[in-house]
């Protein structure tokens, strides 16, 4: 566990504690650029990520104090992180784009068709599989994906390590069908949506890995189930 204390003009005092018993594992001061806002301080296992406004990203190994810097032109402050513990990587989200980085400060993956719908990264619309190999998100559909010529959303599934889009739910896909209610589903809503309507204003997304089904909810309070 990382404890961050009030910064002084030239550094910020930090302590790393054991979650089990509260023992202080390490106490140190991390030097800062004076009069520069701290954009974030994030801990991932033994790695500490520190970014100040208009400064390089610093990746500090707290075990041996090894420091790696990534140019501010290569790594710009994201709006959100998702750490991939299984792969020792992390996802960043900025201006609708997703990127995968390692802790040597190297860009591992950029995605070919995964432009997020929300510019500020609404993580309710993002799902990472338990193996951390796939990302499923509510995205902006590419031109030609909407048969009515208007911009609408799509659900894109991409490989995290390659950036390739491997599947997409899109309103112009002729294979998509609205299934009739099954017998005995008397408790289900009688409201029907077109595929296009179901892909509008999605506010939440979940993937059931056992059933291979995607669940989405929208601003109208409706839940849709997408299955193959």
Secondary structure as GFF3:
##gff-version 3
##sequence-region A 1 228
A	DSSP	beta_strand	2	4	.	.	.	ID=ss1
A	DSSP	beta_strand	11	17	.	.	.	ID=ss2
A	DSSP	beta_strand	24	31	.	.	.	ID=ss3
A	DSSP	beta_strand	38	44	.	.	.	ID=ss4
A	DSSP	beta_strand	47	52	.	.	.	ID=ss5
A	DSSP	beta_strand	57	61	.	.	.	ID=ss6
A	DSSP	beta_strand	67	70	.	.	.	ID=ss7
A	DSSP	beta_strand	80	84	.	.	.	ID=ss8
A	DSSP	beta_strand	89	94	.	.	.	ID=ss9
A	DSSP	beta_strand	97	102	.	.	.	ID=ss10
A	DSSP	beta_strand	107	110	.	.	.	ID=ss11
A	DSSP	three_ten_helix	123	125	.	.	.	ID=ss12
A	DSSP	beta_strand	126	128	.	.	.	ID=ss13
A	DSSP	beta_strand	134	140	.	.	.	ID=ss14
A	DSSP	beta_strand	153	159	.	.	.	ID=ss15
A	DSSP	beta_strand	165	169	.	.	.	ID=ss16
A	DSSP	alpha_helix	195	198	.	.	.	ID=ss17
A	DSSP	beta_strand	202	208	.	.	.	ID=ss18
A	DSSP	beta_strand	213	218	.	.	.	ID=ss19
A	DSSP	beta_strand	223	227	.	.	.	ID=ss20
###
